[in-house]
Amino acid sequence: MTLITLFLEFFKIGLFSVGGGLATLPFLYDLADRYDWFTRVQLIDMIAISESTPGPIGVNMATFAGYNTAGIIGGFTATMGIVVPALLVIITIAKVLDKFKDNKYVQSAFYGIRPAVAALILASAWNVIQSTLFHAGSDLLAFFNWPALACFAILYILLVKYKKHPVIYIALAAITGIFIPF
């Protein structure tokens, strides 16, 4: 029963998370609240791992969650659940897009989806920011996770200024995390 539930839940995520891997995050937060497959804290770790490993973030996260839940077969099941909808949609679109690509309603629908995708990604980013950079403390000093905030600010400035490969920044953050407790 767990494998069927894994497949169906990740199938829904794959079907409705328009906009890529980050758009899966609101769905994954919902799963964390409804099932004991992973916690919200583990989800943040999953995001870090998924962002720093090859492959699409949604697929990596599905594999990780499935593996944590039911081992290798769970990882495979969750991965298939998130990938199958994309395959079906892409095959369908490939067959009919040429007929409808110039249709004003189709174009308008795609433009209408964009703000929803942006909102999903922004909401996910805000959840990550809250759980990483802030604490629920009673005073101003305890509210901020100062080491994480400093690391974030420095890496953000370096990223904007030098535009090096993201792996460099991930490695810098990992090294910082080893020497400075967050």
C-alpha positions in Angstrom: 0.0 0.0 0.0 2.9 2.4 0.8 4.3 1.9 -2.7 0.9 2.7 -4.3 0.6 5.8 -2.2 4.2 6.9 -3.0 3.5 6.5 -6.7 0.1 8.3 -6.6 1.4 11.2 -4.5 4.4 11.8 -6.7 2.3 11.3 -9.8 0.1 14.2 -8.6 3.3 16.3 -8.0 4.6 15.5 -11.4 1.3 16.3 -13.0 0.7 19.6 -11.3 4.1 21.1 -10.6 4.4 23.2 -13.7 7.6 25.2 -13.8 10.3 22.7 -12.8 11.8 21.2 -9.7 11.3 24.2 -7.4 7.6 24.3 -8.2 7.4 20.8 -6.5 8.4 22.3 -3.1 4.9 23.4 -2.0 3.7 19.9 -2.8 6.6 18.3 -0.9 5.9 20.5 2.2 2.3 19.2 2.0 3.6 15.6 1.9 5.8 16.3 4.9 2.8 17.5 6.8 0.6 14.5 5.8 2.9 11.6 5.9 5.9 10.4 8.0 8.0 10.0 4.9 10.2 13.0 5.8 10.1 16.1 8.0 10.2 19.7 6.9 13.8 19.9 8.3 14.7 16.8 6.2 13.1 18.5 3.2 15.5 21.4 3.5 18.4 18.9 3.5 16.8 17.2 0.5 16.8 20.5 -1.3 20.4 21.1 -0.6 21.4 17.6 -1.7 19.1 17.7 -4.8 20.5 21.1 -5.8 24.1 19.9 -5.5 23.7 16.5 -7.4 23.2 15.9 -11.1 19.7 15.7 -12.4 16.4 17.5 -12.0 15.6 18.6 -8.4 12.1 17.2 -8.4 13.3 13.8 -9.6 16.2 13.8 -7.1 13.8 14.7 -4.2 11.3 12.0 -5.3 14.0 9.4 -5.3 15.3 10.5 -1.9 11.9 10.6 -0.3 10.9 7.2 -1.8 14.2 5.6 -0.7 13.8 7.0 2.8 10.2 5.5 2.9 10.6 2.1 1.3 14.2 1.5 0.3 15.4 1.0 -3.3 11.9 0.0 -4.6 10.4 3.1 -2.9 13.0 5.3 -4.6 12.2 3.8 -8.0 8.4 4.0 -7.4 8.5 7.7 -6.3 10.8 8.5 -9.2 8.5 6.8 -11.7 5.5 8.6 -10.1 7.0 12.0 -10.7 8.4 11.2 -14.2 5.4 9.4 -15.8 3.2 12.5 -15.9 5.9 14.6 -17.7 6.4 11.8 -20.2 2.7 11.6 -20.9 2.3 15.4 -21.1 5.3 15.9 -23.4 4.2 13.1 -25.7 0.7 14.7 -25.9 2.1 18.2 -26.4 4.5 17.0 -29.1 1.6 15.5 -31.0 -0.8 18.5 -30.8 1.4 21.6 -30.3 2.0 22.3 -33.9 -1.7 22.5 -34.5 -2.3 24.9 -31.6 0.9 26.8 -31.0 -0.4 29.9 -32.7 -3.8 29.7 -31.0 -4.4 32.9 -28.9 -6.1 30.9 -26.1 -3.2 28.5 -25.8 -0.7 31.3 -25.7 -2.8 33.2 -23.2 -3.1 30.0 -21.0 0.7 29.7 -21.0 1.1 33.4 -20.0 -1.5 32.9 -17.3 0.4 29.9 -15.8 3.7 31.9 -15.5 2.6 34.0 -12.5 1.3 30.9 -10.7 4.7 29.2 -11.2 6.5 32.3 -10.0 4.3 32.3 -6.9 5.0 28.6 -6.2 8.7 29.1 -6.5 8.7 32.3 -4.3 6.6 30.6 -1.6 9.1 27.7 -1.6 12.0 30.0 -1.5 10.5 31.8 1.5 10.0 28.5 3.4 13.7 27.7 2.8 14.8 31.2 3.9 12.6 31.1 7.0 13.9 27.7 8.2 17.5 28.5 7.3 18.1 32.1 8.3 15.7 32.7 11.1 14.9 31.2 14.5 11.7 31.6 16.5 13.5 33.5 19.4 12.0 36.0 21.7 14.5 38.8 21.1 16.1 40.3 18.0 19.5 38.6 18.5 17.9 35.2 18.9 15.6 35.7 15.9 18.3 35.6 13.3 20.6 32.7 12.6 23.6 35.0 12.3 26.2 32.6 10.9 23.8 31.3 8.2 22.7 34.9 7.4 26.4 36.0 7.0 27.2 32.9 4.9 24.1 33.7 2.7 25.0 37.3 2.3 28.7 36.7 1.4 27.8 33.9 -1.0 25.1 35.9 -2.6 27.5 38.9 -3.2 30.2 36.5 -4.6 27.6 34.9 -6.9 26.3 38.2 -8.2 29.8 39.7 -8.6 31.8 36.8 -9.9 29.3 34.5 -11.5 31.3 31.4 -11.1 29.9 27.8 -11.4 27.3 27.1 -8.7 29.4 24.1 -7.5 32.0 26.5 -6.2 29.4 28.2 -4.0 28.0 25.0 -2.8 31.5 23.8 -1.8 32.2 27.1 -0.1 29.0 26.8 1.9 29.8 23.2 2.8 33.3 24.1 4.0 31.8 27.0 6.0 29.3 24.7 7.6 32.0 22.4 8.7 33.9 25.1 10.6 31.1 27.4 11.7 28.1 25.8 13.5 24.8 27.0 12.1 
